[in-house]
Amino acid sequence: MSDKIKRHEFLKSLGFKGASLVAVYCGASAMSSCKNETGITPSSSTDFTLDLSQAAYSKLNTVGSYVVTQNVVVARVSSTAFAAVTQVCSHEGRAAVIYSGGGFYCPEHGATFDTSGKGLNANGSRGLTTYKTTLTGNSLRVYS
């Protein structure tokens, strides 16, 4: 004799309320893969200055490096240029964007963007909010 209970018998033993709860829970978790789970939105008003002589931002003295501060990804894209975009991916609204391989990338679902924030694939099609940068000495201003 087997002690295993069949799924139908199990749900029947829960009654209508239990079965409904299981269905709602399972259905909701299966449908949540592409919704904005974090509620983070890009800031439309940004204005801050980074001191590149400070250890926290000194990575920006090297081409190809980046830092994330205040939900903004700031990257050194060449010896004379920087790019700054929101860390919030337009695909799902998650703060996950990084700088990699000469562009911006969201590892959550593979959204890719160029240094001007333009989406390069379907998941990045909405693009990213971008910010201006100005370097004066060791001070890098990032602003809207």
SULZILIN-V688103 format. One record per pair of residues at least 6 apart in sequence whose ideal C-beta (glycine too) atoms are under 6 Angstrom apart, sorted by sequence separation. I is the first residue (numbers start at 1). GAP is how many residues later the second one is. D is the distance in whole Angstrom. If there is no record, write none. Layout:
i	gap	d
I	GAP	D
I	GAP	D
//
This chain:
i	gap	d
59	6	4
76	6	6
77	6	5
113	6	6
119	6	4
50	7	4
66	7	6
67	7	6
88	7	5
89	7	6
97	7	5
98	7	6
105	7	5
134	7	5
11	8	5
52	8	5
59	8	6
75	8	5
87	8	5
89	8	5
112	8	4
119	8	5
52	9	6
66	9	4
97	9	5
104	9	4
112	9	5
118	9	5
133	9	6
57	10	6
74	10	5
87	10	5
96	10	5
103	10	6
117	10	5
65	11	6
103	11	5
113	11	5
117	11	4
131	11	5
132	11	5
72	12	6
73	12	5
96	12	5
111	12	4
112	12	5
63	13	5
110	13	6
111	13	4
117	13	4
131	13	6
73	14	5
94	14	5
109	14	5
113	15	5
60	16	5
63	16	6
71	16	5
89	17	4
91	18	6
68	19	6
85	19	6
91	20	5
89	22	6
71	24	6
73	24	5
75	24	4
73	26	6
83	32	4
85	32	5
91	32	5
66	33	4
90	36	4
77	38	5
90	38	6
86	42	6
85	43	4
86	43	4
42	44	4
85	45	5
42	46	5
84	47	4
40	48	5
84	49	5
82	51	4
40	53	6
38	55	6
40	55	5
38	56	5
36	57	4
84	58	5
74	68	6
46	85	5
53	85	5
52	86	5
42	87	4
51	87	6
52	88	6
49	90	5
50	90	5
49	92	5
48	94	6
47	96	4
46	98	5
45	99	6
//
